């Protein structure tokens, strides 16, 4: 029983942290998040495919580089390790912007008439709780939203939102 209580507390604290994270990302980079949200909303299938392809491609390259750096020493280790960290960082940045856009899409769909901060708050909480559901949330919802968001982030560099 203690593990369940600890898990619930952990999920609530992580959800609260994500609310703040998504609000700050949207406040600091409104144009990029809006373009990502537009791509996720209007090109969901294409965004998912672009996200899967890029995540697998760059993820495999990063894993191979990490593996090579693990088997080497000295200067070669640093030379191989730095690009692996760079690729991982780029993927994390893309996933961050992508999930912020996906939370925005979710907020627009479930609370269309609320202020942006309320939409972000409630949609982040709903997404966090939905992603915490065993098996379905972990292996279907979270990867779908993350990969679609990553693809939307990549497509946001090539598409224009309406009104621009």
Secondary structure, 3 states (H helix, E strand, C coil): CHHHHHHHHHHHHHHHHHHHHHHHHHHHCHHHHHHHHHHHHHCHHHHHHHHHHHHHHHHHHHHHHHHHHHHCCHHHHHHHHHHHHHHHHHHHHHHHHHHHHHHHHHHHHHCCCCCHHHHHHHHHHHHHHHHCCCCHHHHHHHHHHHHHHHHHHHHCCCCCCCCC
